[in-house]
């Protein structure tokens, strides 16, 4: 069936939108049933979910697992993770168990400063803006007052600002850099509102005092690269306690150092190395209703901050001690936005003990480090596929419509054999042909 252009789609009711889209698939009843069954029974909860996204058709569910027994800064956390890949939760759980008996994770917030920019054009020289700083500051304070009072009461607000001429971008291009504190909120809307107010104020003042400057705003927007809002998670223990299958303790520790060094220097390895870190971080961000896309963007920008994309973790051996750490920028919220509106996100925060934004940063960094440790542990000893494919075996069996008896026999066989889709399919076909 050919897909047709839909006129005025956003004006339709939610039910009509589902009907229109389902009709264009050629399997109207099947698609309608699937979409409607994805919705919660509670009308109030259904309405809330439908308000989260434009042109809502239904809900797309992902499983939420938990990685228990994370010892972070002397406190135990059971960390919920929303991901479709079971090996991600298993890896985090394995790392939590490994480091629990070795002192756990230490996680320290280095700063909470977020930033945004007003990008503008002006024929006025830098010296003119330098001379106008005091008066501009007064104007900014007056115009921002109604927008920042509530945030300032919670300890946040506009912290610093400066104007920089950047002629290498364009001859008359300037950037107004602003830093913010947003307390326990992620603060994206607050930051963008302040920036737009500052942009309008800047143009109004400049054109009033220097009308020949032709000053105009290009755009005003927060940045997802926040080098002033970073957290460092670390673990360490005596080298002789770095026990694992497939390697002696010192050999294992040295392999981890080498693997981390490779990721620091080789972009091909760094991309996959960092993806593994974000496997865990994204899963927690989704579970808590935070913007995982912003976190991803900031982490990858941090990885390339010196001009080369690098792995985010570092490992070293000093004397008889092994050290492993992760530093990355995180801008998280535990109040406001989806975090406050999504009922499951609320439950997740309760499971975590209702952490502040700073505490959630510490938990998140420890989870990312844990994820990376288990990946490197597998890669440098027994190989990544053995454990990964065993965890993936359940999904393969679902796809092949295996019975419970077939499931048990396949699991037993592949305890000591290499898992692949082709191998599992062949094994099941053989069982069925022989009536087993």
N, C-alpha and C positions, 0 to 999 in steps of 0.2 A: 504493500500500500504506500502511495506517495505521501510525503509529509507536506502539509499545506501551511502557508503563512497564517498566523493568528493575529487578528486585529484587536487592539484594545484588551489584551489578555489580562493586564494587571487590574482592570476594573471588575473582573469576574469574581464571583464568590469562590471560596476554597473548593467547595464541592464541584462547581462548574469547571474549575481549572483541572481537577482530577479527571473529570469526564472528558474534557476536550483533549487532553494529552493522551488518555487511554484510548480514545476513539481513533487517534492517528497511528496507533501501533498495529492495528489489525487484530489484536486480541483484547478487545475492550474489557470483557468481563474478568479475565485473568488478571490484567494489570490493575483494574479498579479494586479487585479483591485484595491484591497484594498491598496496594497503597493504603487502603482503609484498615487492613489488619495491622499495619505498622503503627497505628495511632493508639494512644492510651484510652482506656474506657472512661476515665474521669473527665467530664466536659471542661472543667476549669483548667486542668493540667493540659488537656488537648489544646485549648485556646491559647494557653501560655506558650506552648511549643510552636504553634502556628505563627505566633507573633515574632519569633526569633528570626525568621527568614522571609524574604520577599517571594511571592508566588509559590507558597508552600504547597507541596503535594503530600507529604507524609514524613515519617521519621526513618532514618537509616541507623539501625542499631549495631553497636560494636560491643564485644564482651569486655567486662571489667574484671580483671584479676587483682590479686594483691601480692606484693612481695613483703613477707613478714620479717620481723626481727632485725630491722636496721638500727644499729646503735650509732647515733649521731650526737656528738657533743655530750655523751654520757646519758642520753635519753633514747628509749626504744620507740621506734615508729613502725607501723604496719602500713605500707605505702600502696594505695590503690593505683592501678594502671589500666588505662583504656587502650587496648590494642588488639588487632586481629591475629597477631603472631605470638603463639604460646611460648616460643623460645625466648622472647624478650623478657617476659615475666619470670621464666625459669632462670634465666641468666642473672637477673637482678637478685632473685632469691638466693641463688648459689653464692653470689658475691657477699650478700649480707651475712650469710651463715659463716663464710670463710673469715670475714674480718671481725665478726662478733667476738670470736675467741682470741683475737689479736689486738684488741683495744678499740675497735670500731673506727668510725669516721670522725674527723675533725672538720668542721665547716665554719668559715669566717667570712662575714660580709665586709668588703673593703670600702664600699661607698653605696649611696642610694640616689645619686644625682642623675636625673634624666634631662634630656635636652631636645630642643627644637630650633628651627630657623625661620626667619623671614628673609626670603630671597628678593632683592629689589634692585632697580636700576636708578642711578642718579648721576647727573653731571657735576654735582657738588664734589669738591675734593675731600680726601680723608681728613685733612686738617679742619675743614668746616665741621664735620661730624664730631671730631675730637673736641672742638670748642663748644659744641651744642650739647654735650653729654649731661651737664647738670640740669638744663632746662628740659631736655627730653626725659630725663629721669623723673622730674616732677610731673610731666604730662602722663607718662606711663603709670605712675602711682595713682593719679586721679582717675584715669580711665579704667584701670584694672580693679579698683577697689570693690565694686559690687560682684566681680567675678571670682575674687580670691579670698573673700572673708571667711567662707566656710572651710576652705582648705587650710588657710592659715591657722584657724582654730584647732586643727588637728596636727599642726606642726609642719605643714607643707606650704606651698606658695611659690612665687617667682623668687629665685635666689640671686642670680647674677645675669648680666647681659653685656654685650659688647658689639661694636660694629666694625667689620673688616672689609676693606676694599680688596677684591679678588680679580684684578685685571687679566690674569691668565685665563680666566673663564670667558669673560667679555670685558671690553674696555670700561664700561660704566657699571659693572656688576658689583654689588655689595651683599654682604650677608650679616644679618642681625642674629647673633648666637645668644640663646637664652637657656639658662639652666633652671630646673624645677625640682621641688620636693612634692611628692604626692601621697605621703603617709602610707596607709595600707591599701590604697587604690592603685590600679595600674595607671589611671590618670590620662588616658589618651584624649578623651573629650575635653577635659580640663585644659590640657596643654594646648590643644589646637584652638580652643576658644581664646585663650590668652594671647596666642601668637597672632591670631586674626585681629584682635583688638590693638595689639602693639603695632601691627602693620598699618592699620588705618590711622593710628595716632602719629606714627612716624611720617607718613605721607602728608597728613594735614599740617603738621608743624613745619616740615621742610618746605612745602609749597607756600606756606604763609610767610615764612621768613626769607626764603630763597626761591622765588617763583621761577627763576630761569633754570633751575636745576632739573626740571622735567622728571621729578622723582615719582616712581610708580612701583607697586608691588607686583612681582611675578607670581609668587606663591608663598603661603605660610603653612608649615606643616611640621609635626614632630619628626624626630629621627628614631629609627629602630636600632641605630648604633649608639650605644650608651656606655662608653668606656669609663664613665664615672659611677656606674652602678654595677660593680662586679662582685663576685663571690668566689672563694677558693675552698675546695674540698680536698682533703688529703688523708692518706693512710700511711702507716709505717710500722715496721716490725723488724726484729733481728732476721738477718738473712737465713739463718738455720731453721727458722720457723716457716719459710716459704716452701712448704711441702705441697706436692701435687703429683698426680699420676703422670708418668711419661718423662719425668726429669728430676734430677737431684736439686735440692733447694737453691744452691748458689747458681747452678746452671739455669734454673728457672728464672731467678731474679735477673740474671744477665740477659737472658732472652727477652724479658719484658723491657729492659732498658734499650736493647737493640731495636725492638719492634717500635718503641715509642720514638726513638731517634729517626728511624726510617720515615715514620709518619710526619715528623717535624721537617723533613727535607724533601720528600718526594710527594708531589701533588696527587699522583695516582693513588698512592696509599692513603694520603691525608683525607681525601674525599670520603673513602669508605670508613676510615678510622672515625671520623667525626660523625658520619651517619649513624654509626653504632652507638655513639654517645647520645645522639638525639633520639634514638629509638626509645630510650627510657625517659628522657626529659619530655618529649612530645606526649608520651602516654600519660604522664602525670599532669601536664598542662591541659590536655583534653579533659581529664578526670576532674580537674578543679575549675574548669570553665575559663582558663586563661587563653590568651591568643598565641597558640603554638607557632603560627606563621611569623609573628613578630619576633618571637624567641629564636626561631631558626635563622631569620635574616640577621639578627644581631650577633648570634654565635658565629655564623660564617664570615660576617664582616670582621669580627674580632680575630678570626683565624687568619685573615689576610691583612691585618693592620700594618705590617711592615713591608707590604708590597708583594709578598709571596704567601700563597695559601698553605697553612701548616696544620698539623695535628694539634688538638687542643690540650692534650695531656702531656705531662713530663714525668720521667722516671729517672732515678739515680741511685747509686749505691755509695754510701759514705761509711767507710770502715766496715763494720759488721751490720749496718742498718740499711734496709731497703726503704726508699721513699717514693711515693706515687701521688700525683696531684693533678687537679683540674681547676683552671681559672677561666671564667667566661662571664660576659655581661648578662644579667637577668633583670627584666622589668616586669614584676609580677604584682597581682592584686589578690586580696582576700575579701574585699568588700566592693560593691558596685558591679555594674555590668552583668554578664552572664553568670559570673561567680555567685551573685546574690539571687539570681532569678531561676537558675536551673536547680530543681530539687535534688538531683543526684550529686551535683557539684557541692551543694550544701552538706549532704551526707558524707561526702569524701572529706571535706574540711573537718567535720566532726570526728571522723575516724583518725585524722591526723592530729586531733587535739585542738582544733580551732587555732591554727598558727597565725601569727602576724605575717605580713608580707616579707619581712626580713627572715623570719624563721622558715617560711616556705622557700625562700631563696636557698637557704642552707640545706634543706631537705632535697631540693631539686638538684643542686650541684653534687651532693653525695650520691644520688641515684645515677646521675650521668657518669660519675667516676666508677661506680660499681659496674655499670653496664660495660664500660670499656675494659675494666679489669678482666671480667669473665670472657669477653671476646678475645683479648690478647692471650689469656691463659689457654684457651682452646687452640688458637692459631699457632702458638709457639710450642705446643706439646703434642696433643693427639689429633689436631686438625679440626677445623670448624664444622665440617659436614657430618661427622659422626653424631654429635649431639643435636645439631640443628635438624637434620633429617629425621632423627628419631622423634623429635618433638613434632615435626611436620607430618609424621606418619598418620596421626589421627585425622588430619584434614584429607589426606589421600584416601583413607578408608571410607570417609563420608562421601567423597566424590565417586567412589566405586560401589557405593551402596552395599558395603560389607555387612553381613549379619554379625550378631554378637559372637557366635562360634568362630566365624571367619576372622573376626577382629582378634580374638584370643590366640588363634593359631598363627596369624600373621605376626603379631607382636612377639610371640615366643621365637619364631624363626628368625626375625630380623634383630633379635638381641645380639646375634653374632654374625650378621650378614649386612652388607651395604644396602641402605635404603635408597630407592629411586622409584619414581612413578611406574616406569616400565617393569621393574623387578617385582613390585607389589602386585601390579595387574597380572603379570604372568603367574605369580604364585596363587592368586585367587582363582584365576581361570583353571589352573591345574587342580585345585581343590574341587571346583565345581564339576569338572569333567570326570573326576574320579569318585564323585558322590561323597566326598569327605565333609 
